Amino acid sequence: MKNTKNKRTIVLVIILLGILILAYKVMFAPVSEDLLVEENIIASQRVGGILKEIESINFDTSVMEEESFKSLKSIEIPLPSLPVGRKNPFSGISGSN
């Protein structure tokens, strides 16, 4: 009975140590230069593809020449003028320069 508990404990400790060693190597292993270069190549290919998609976009500007578009009025709301603060906001409240 005692012998099987000791065996289980030893097996669990060995498994735990193995997991800890594996986790340490995965977390703190130096990154290979080849992987970084490969990731940069993949990223640049993605950016190149997105850039080609953006360049292929064509806008139909003829809409701006139509009378219905030209008849639109701008709804501008003037901003209220607010009081201006002190010249130096960091000076004391007493008003001394």
Phi and psi in radians as a Rosetta constraint file:
Dihedral C 1 N 2 CA 2 C 2 CIRCULARHARMONIC -1.199 0.35
Dihedral N 2 CA 2 C 2 N 3 CIRCULARHARMONIC -0.592 0.35
Dihedral C 2 N 3 CA 3 C 3 CIRCULARHARMONIC -1.146 0.35
Dihedral N 3 CA 3 C 3 N 4 CIRCULARHARMONIC -0.708 0.35
Dihedral C 3 N 4 CA 4 C 4 CIRCULARHARMONIC -1.207 0.35
Dihedral N 4 CA 4 C 4 N 5 CIRCULARHARMONIC -0.607 0.35
Dihedral C 4 N 5 CA 5 C 5 CIRCULARHARMONIC -1.153 0.35
Dihedral N 5 CA 5 C 5 N 6 CIRCULARHARMONIC -0.704 0.35
Dihedral C 5 N 6 CA 6 C 6 CIRCULARHARMONIC -1.128 0.35
Dihedral N 6 CA 6 C 6 N 7 CIRCULARHARMONIC -0.706 0.35
Dihedral C 6 N 7 CA 7 C 7 CIRCULARHARMONIC -1.125 0.35
Dihedral N 7 CA 7 C 7 N 8 CIRCULARHARMONIC -0.750 0.35
Dihedral C 7 N 8 CA 8 C 8 CIRCULARHARMONIC -1.077 0.35
Dihedral N 8 CA 8 C 8 N 9 CIRCULARHARMONIC -0.776 0.35
Dihedral C 8 N 9 CA 9 C 9 CIRCULARHARMONIC -1.090 0.35
Dihedral N 9 CA 9 C 9 N 10 CIRCULARHARMONIC -0.768 0.35
Dihedral C 9 N 10 CA 10 C 10 CIRCULARHARMONIC -1.118 0.35
Dihedral N 10 CA 10 C 10 N 11 CIRCULARHARMONIC -0.753 0.35
Dihedral C 10 N 11 CA 11 C 11 CIRCULARHARMONIC -1.116 0.35
Dihedral N 11 CA 11 C 11 N 12 CIRCULARHARMONIC -0.756 0.35
Dihedral C 11 N 12 CA 12 C 12 CIRCULARHARMONIC -1.119 0.35
Dihedral N 12 CA 12 C 12 N 13 CIRCULARHARMONIC -0.702 0.35
Dihedral C 12 N 13 CA 13 C 13 CIRCULARHARMONIC -1.124 0.35
Dihedral N 13 CA 13 C 13 N 14 CIRCULARHARMONIC -0.733 0.35
Dihedral C 13 N 14 CA 14 C 14 CIRCULARHARMONIC -1.128 0.35
Dihedral N 14 CA 14 C 14 N 15 CIRCULARHARMONIC -0.754 0.35
Dihedral C 14 N 15 CA 15 C 15 CIRCULARHARMONIC -1.105 0.35
Dihedral N 15 CA 15 C 15 N 16 CIRCULARHARMONIC -0.768 0.35
Dihedral C 15 N 16 CA 16 C 16 CIRCULARHARMONIC -1.100 0.35
Dihedral N 16 CA 16 C 16 N 17 CIRCULARHARMONIC -0.761 0.35
Dihedral C 16 N 17 CA 17 C 17 CIRCULARHARMONIC -1.092 0.35
Dihedral N 17 CA 17 C 17 N 18 CIRCULARHARMONIC -0.703 0.35
Dihedral C 17 N 18 CA 18 C 18 CIRCULARHARMONIC -1.076 0.35
Dihedral N 18 CA 18 C 18 N 19 CIRCULARHARMONIC -0.752 0.35
Dihedral C 18 N 19 CA 19 C 19 CIRCULARHARMONIC -1.135 0.35
Dihedral N 19 CA 19 C 19 N 20 CIRCULARHARMONIC -0.735 0.35
Dihedral C 19 N 20 CA 20 C 20 CIRCULARHARMONIC -1.122 0.35
Dihedral N 20 CA 20 C 20 N 21 CIRCULARHARMONIC -0.746 0.35
Dihedral C 20 N 21 CA 21 C 21 CIRCULARHARMONIC -1.123 0.35
Dihedral N 21 CA 21 C 21 N 22 CIRCULARHARMONIC -0.749 0.35
Dihedral C 21 N 22 CA 22 C 22 CIRCULARHARMONIC -1.090 0.35
Dihedral N 22 CA 22 C 22 N 23 CIRCULARHARMONIC -0.778 0.35
Dihedral C 22 N 23 CA 23 C 23 CIRCULARHARMONIC -1.099 0.35
Dihedral N 23 CA 23 C 23 N 24 CIRCULARHARMONIC -0.708 0.35
Dihedral C 23 N 24 CA 24 C 24 CIRCULARHARMONIC -1.093 0.35
Dihedral N 24 CA 24 C 24 N 25 CIRCULARHARMONIC -0.784 0.35
Dihedral C 24 N 25 CA 25 C 25 CIRCULARHARMONIC -1.159 0.35
Dihedral N 25 CA 25 C 25 N 26 CIRCULARHARMONIC -0.631 0.35
Dihedral C 25 N 26 CA 26 C 26 CIRCULARHARMONIC -1.245 0.35
Dihedral N 26 CA 26 C 26 N 27 CIRCULARHARMONIC -0.738 0.35
Dihedral C 26 N 27 CA 27 C 27 CIRCULARHARMONIC -1.296 0.35
Dihedral N 27 CA 27 C 27 N 28 CIRCULARHARMONIC -0.690 0.35
Dihedral C 27 N 28 CA 28 C 28 CIRCULARHARMONIC -1.964 0.35
Dihedral N 28 CA 28 C 28 N 29 CIRCULARHARMONIC 0.264 0.35
Dihedral C 28 N 29 CA 29 C 29 CIRCULARHARMONIC -1.291 0.35
Dihedral N 29 CA 29 C 29 N 30 CIRCULARHARMONIC 2.449 0.35
Dihedral C 29 N 30 CA 30 C 30 CIRCULARHARMONIC -1.177 0.35
Dihedral N 30 CA 30 C 30 N 31 CIRCULARHARMONIC 2.492 0.35
Dihedral C 30 N 31 CA 31 C 31 CIRCULARHARMONIC -1.389 0.35
Dihedral N 31 CA 31 C 31 N 32 CIRCULARHARMONIC 2.312 0.35
Dihedral C 31 N 32 CA 32 C 32 CIRCULARHARMONIC -1.256 0.35
Dihedral N 32 CA 32 C 32 N 33 CIRCULARHARMONIC 2.477 0.35
Dihedral C 32 N 33 CA 33 C 33 CIRCULARHARMONIC -1.113 0.35
Dihedral N 33 CA 33 C 33 N 34 CIRCULARHARMONIC -0.589 0.35
Dihedral C 33 N 34 CA 34 C 34 CIRCULARHARMONIC -1.086 0.35
Dihedral N 34 CA 34 C 34 N 35 CIRCULARHARMONIC -0.694 0.35
Dihedral C 34 N 35 CA 35 C 35 CIRCULARHARMONIC -1.154 0.35
Dihedral N 35 CA 35 C 35 N 36 CIRCULARHARMONIC -0.704 0.35
Dihedral C 35 N 36 CA 36 C 36 CIRCULARHARMONIC -1.130 0.35
Dihedral N 36 CA 36 C 36 N 37 CIRCULARHARMONIC -0.748 0.35
Dihedral C 36 N 37 CA 37 C 37 CIRCULARHARMONIC -1.122 0.35
Dihedral N 37 CA 37 C 37 N 38 CIRCULARHARMONIC -0.736 0.35
Dihedral C 37 N 38 CA 38 C 38 CIRCULARHARMONIC -1.120 0.35
Dihedral N 38 CA 38 C 38 N 39 CIRCULARHARMONIC -0.710 0.35
Dihedral C 38 N 39 CA 39 C 39 CIRCULARHARMONIC -1.128 0.35
Dihedral N 39 CA 39 C 39 N 40 CIRCULARHARMONIC -0.682 0.35
Dihedral C 39 N 40 CA 40 C 40 CIRCULARHARMONIC -1.149 0.35
Dihedral N 40 CA 40 C 40 N 41 CIRCULARHARMONIC -0.666 0.35
Dihedral C 40 N 41 CA 41 C 41 CIRCULARHARMONIC -1.133 0.35
Dihedral N 41 CA 41 C 41 N 42 CIRCULARHARMONIC -0.767 0.35
Dihedral C 41 N 42 CA 42 C 42 CIRCULARHARMONIC -1.107 0.35
Dihedral N 42 CA 42 C 42 N 43 CIRCULARHARMONIC -0.750 0.35
Dihedral C 42 N 43 CA 43 C 43 CIRCULARHARMONIC -1.125 0.35
Dihedral N 43 CA 43 C 43 N 44 CIRCULARHARMONIC -0.721 0.35
Dihedral C 43 N 44 CA 44 C 44 CIRCULARHARMONIC -1.179 0.35
Dihedral N 44 CA 44 C 44 N 45 CIRCULARHARMONIC -0.579 0.35
Dihedral C 44 N 45 CA 45 C 45 CIRCULARHARMONIC -1.159 0.35
Dihedral N 45 CA 45 C 45 N 46 CIRCULARHARMONIC -0.688 0.35
Dihedral C 45 N 46 CA 46 C 46 CIRCULARHARMONIC -1.113 0.35
Dihedral N 46 CA 46 C 46 N 47 CIRCULARHARMONIC -0.778 0.35
Dihedral C 46 N 47 CA 47 C 47 CIRCULARHARMONIC -1.104 0.35
Dihedral N 47 CA 47 C 47 N 48 CIRCULARHARMONIC -0.711 0.35
Dihedral C 47 N 48 CA 48 C 48 CIRCULARHARMONIC -1.070 0.35
Dihedral N 48 CA 48 C 48 N 49 CIRCULARHARMONIC -0.719 0.35
Dihedral C 48 N 49 CA 49 C 49 CIRCULARHARMONIC -1.132 0.35
Dihedral N 49 CA 49 C 49 N 50 CIRCULARHARMONIC -0.739 0.35
Dihedral C 49 N 50 CA 50 C 50 CIRCULARHARMONIC -1.137 0.35
Dihedral N 50 CA 50 C 50 N 51 CIRCULARHARMONIC -0.704 0.35
Dihedral C 50 N 51 CA 51 C 51 CIRCULARHARMONIC -1.095 0.35
Dihedral N 51 CA 51 C 51 N 52 CIRCULARHARMONIC -0.699 0.35
Dihedral C 51 N 52 CA 52 C 52 CIRCULARHARMONIC -1.121 0.35
Dihedral N 52 CA 52 C 52 N 53 CIRCULARHARMONIC -0.684 0.35
Dihedral C 52 N 53 CA 53 C 53 CIRCULARHARMONIC -1.123 0.35
Dihedral N 53 CA 53 C 53 N 54 CIRCULARHARMONIC -0.716 0.35
Dihedral C 53 N 54 CA 54 C 54 CIRCULARHARMONIC -1.177 0.35
Dihedral N 54 CA 54 C 54 N 55 CIRCULARHARMONIC -0.706 0.35
Dihedral C 54 N 55 CA 55 C 55 CIRCULARHARMONIC -1.150 0.35
Dihedral N 55 CA 55 C 55 N 56 CIRCULARHARMONIC -0.451 0.35
Dihedral C 55 N 56 CA 56 C 56 CIRCULARHARMONIC -1.449 0.35
Dihedral N 56 CA 56 C 56 N 57 CIRCULARHARMONIC -0.048 0.35
Dihedral C 56 N 57 CA 57 C 57 CIRCULARHARMONIC -1.303 0.35
Dihedral N 57 CA 57 C 57 N 58 CIRCULARHARMONIC 2.266 0.35
Dihedral C 57 N 58 CA 58 C 58 CIRCULARHARMONIC -2.109 0.35
Dihedral N 58 CA 58 C 58 N 59 CIRCULARHARMONIC 2.246 0.35
Dihedral C 58 N 59 CA 59 C 59 CIRCULARHARMONIC -1.718 0.35
Dihedral N 59 CA 59 C 59 N 60 CIRCULARHARMONIC 2.406 0.35
Dihedral C 59 N 60 CA 60 C 60 CIRCULARHARMONIC -1.562 0.35
Dihedral N 60 CA 60 C 60 N 61 CIRCULARHARMONIC 1.744 0.35
Dihedral C 60 N 61 CA 61 C 61 CIRCULARHARMONIC -1.514 0.35
Dihedral N 61 CA 61 C 61 N 62 CIRCULARHARMONIC 0.002 0.35
Dihedral C 61 N 62 CA 62 C 62 CIRCULARHARMONIC -1.175 0.35
Dihedral N 62 CA 62 C 62 N 63 CIRCULARHARMONIC -0.333 0.35
Dihedral C 62 N 63 CA 63 C 63 CIRCULARHARMONIC -1.083 0.35
Dihedral N 63 CA 63 C 63 N 64 CIRCULARHARMONIC -0.585 0.35
Dihedral C 63 N 64 CA 64 C 64 CIRCULARHARMONIC -1.256 0.35
Dihedral N 64 CA 64 C 64 N 65 CIRCULARHARMONIC -0.262 0.35
Dihedral C 64 N 65 CA 65 C 65 CIRCULARHARMONIC -1.585 0.35
Dihedral N 65 CA 65 C 65 N 66 CIRCULARHARMONIC -0.170 0.35
Dihedral C 65 N 66 CA 66 C 66 CIRCULARHARMONIC -1.288 0.35
Dihedral N 66 CA 66 C 66 N 67 CIRCULARHARMONIC 2.626 0.35
Dihedral C 66 N 67 CA 67 C 67 CIRCULARHARMONIC -1.135 0.35
Dihedral N 67 CA 67 C 67 N 68 CIRCULARHARMONIC -0.621 0.35
Dihedral C 67 N 68 CA 68 C 68 CIRCULARHARMONIC -1.133 0.35
Dihedral N 68 CA 68 C 68 N 69 CIRCULARHARMONIC -0.600 0.35
Dihedral C 68 N 69 CA 69 C 69 CIRCULARHARMONIC -1.281 0.35
Dihedral N 69 CA 69 C 69 N 70 CIRCULARHARMONIC -0.698 0.35
Dihedral C 69 N 70 CA 70 C 70 CIRCULARHARMONIC -1.194 0.35
Dihedral N 70 CA 70 C 70 N 71 CIRCULARHARMONIC -0.421 0.35
Dihedral C 70 N 71 CA 71 C 71 CIRCULARHARMONIC -1.406 0.35
Dihedral N 71 CA 71 C 71 N 72 CIRCULARHARMONIC -0.135 0.35
Dihedral C 71 N 72 CA 72 C 72 CIRCULARHARMONIC -1.158 0.35
Dihedral N 72 CA 72 C 72 N 73 CIRCULARHARMONIC 2.458 0.35
Dihedral C 72 N 73 CA 73 C 73 CIRCULARHARMONIC -1.883 0.35
Dihedral N 73 CA 73 C 73 N 74 CIRCULARHARMONIC 2.512 0.35
Dihedral C 73 N 74 CA 74 C 74 CIRCULARHARMONIC -1.383 0.35
Dihedral N 74 CA 74 C 74 N 75 CIRCULARHARMONIC 2.323 0.35
Dihedral C 74 N 75 CA 75 C 75 CIRCULARHARMONIC -1.753 0.35
Dihedral N 75 CA 75 C 75 N 76 CIRCULARHARMONIC 1.577 0.35
Dihedral C 75 N 76 CA 76 C 76 CIRCULARHARMONIC -1.820 0.35
Dihedral N 76 CA 76 C 76 N 77 CIRCULARHARMONIC 2.252 0.35
Dihedral C 76 N 77 CA 77 C 77 CIRCULARHARMONIC -1.886 0.35
Dihedral N 77 CA 77 C 77 N 78 CIRCULARHARMONIC 2.056 0.35
Dihedral C 77 N 78 CA 78 C 78 CIRCULARHARMONIC -1.168 0.35
Dihedral N 78 CA 78 C 78 N 79 CIRCULARHARMONIC 2.427 0.35
Dihedral C 78 N 79 CA 79 C 79 CIRCULARHARMONIC -1.342 0.35
Dihedral N 79 CA 79 C 79 N 80 CIRCULARHARMONIC 2.402 0.35
Dihedral C 79 N 80 CA 80 C 80 CIRCULARHARMONIC -1.233 0.35
Dihedral N 80 CA 80 C 80 N 81 CIRCULARHARMONIC 2.491 0.35
Dihedral C 80 N 81 CA 81 C 81 CIRCULARHARMONIC -1.381 0.35
Dihedral N 81 CA 81 C 81 N 82 CIRCULARHARMONIC 2.238 0.35
Dihedral C 81 N 82 CA 82 C 82 CIRCULARHARMONIC -1.757 0.35
Dihedral N 82 CA 82 C 82 N 83 CIRCULARHARMONIC 2.673 0.35
Dihedral C 82 N 83 CA 83 C 83 CIRCULARHARMONIC -1.137 0.35
Dihedral N 83 CA 83 C 83 N 84 CIRCULARHARMONIC 2.470 0.35
Dihedral C 83 N 84 CA 84 C 84 CIRCULARHARMONIC -1.423 0.35
Dihedral N 84 CA 84 C 84 N 85 CIRCULARHARMONIC 2.471 0.35
Dihedral C 84 N 85 CA 85 C 85 CIRCULARHARMONIC -1.380 0.35
Dihedral N 85 CA 85 C 85 N 86 CIRCULARHARMONIC -2.885 0.35
Dihedral C 85 N 86 CA 86 C 86 CIRCULARHARMONIC -1.222 0.35
Dihedral N 86 CA 86 C 86 N 87 CIRCULARHARMONIC 2.801 0.35
Dihedral C 86 N 87 CA 87 C 87 CIRCULARHARMONIC -1.106 0.35
Dihedral N 87 CA 87 C 87 N 88 CIRCULARHARMONIC -0.779 0.35
Dihedral C 87 N 88 CA 88 C 88 CIRCULARHARMONIC -2.089 0.35
Dihedral N 88 CA 88 C 88 N 89 CIRCULARHARMONIC 1.806 0.35
Dihedral C 88 N 89 CA 89 C 89 CIRCULARHARMONIC -1.194 0.35
Dihedral N 89 CA 89 C 89 N 90 CIRCULARHARMONIC -0.224 0.35
Dihedral C 89 N 90 CA 90 C 90 CIRCULARHARMONIC -1.654 0.35
Dihedral N 90 CA 90 C 90 N 91 CIRCULARHARMONIC -0.102 0.35
Dihedral C 90 N 91 CA 91 C 91 CIRCULARHARMONIC -1.298 0.35
Dihedral N 91 CA 91 C 91 N 92 CIRCULARHARMONIC 2.882 0.35
Dihedral C 91 N 92 CA 92 C 92 CIRCULARHARMONIC -1.100 0.35
Dihedral N 92 CA 92 C 92 N 93 CIRCULARHARMONIC 2.809 0.35
Dihedral C 92 N 93 CA 93 C 93 CIRCULARHARMONIC -1.258 0.35
Dihedral N 93 CA 93 C 93 N 94 CIRCULARHARMONIC -0.380 0.35
Dihedral C 93 N 94 CA 94 C 94 CIRCULARHARMONIC -1.130 0.35
Dihedral N 94 CA 94 C 94 N 95 CIRCULARHARMONIC -0.233 0.35
Dihedral C 94 N 95 CA 95 C 95 CIRCULARHARMONIC 1.666 0.35
Dihedral N 95 CA 95 C 95 N 96 CIRCULARHARMONIC 0.035 0.35
Dihedral C 95 N 96 CA 96 C 96 CIRCULARHARMONIC -1.314 0.35
Dihedral N 96 CA 96 C 96 N 97 CIRCULARHARMONIC 2.457 0.35
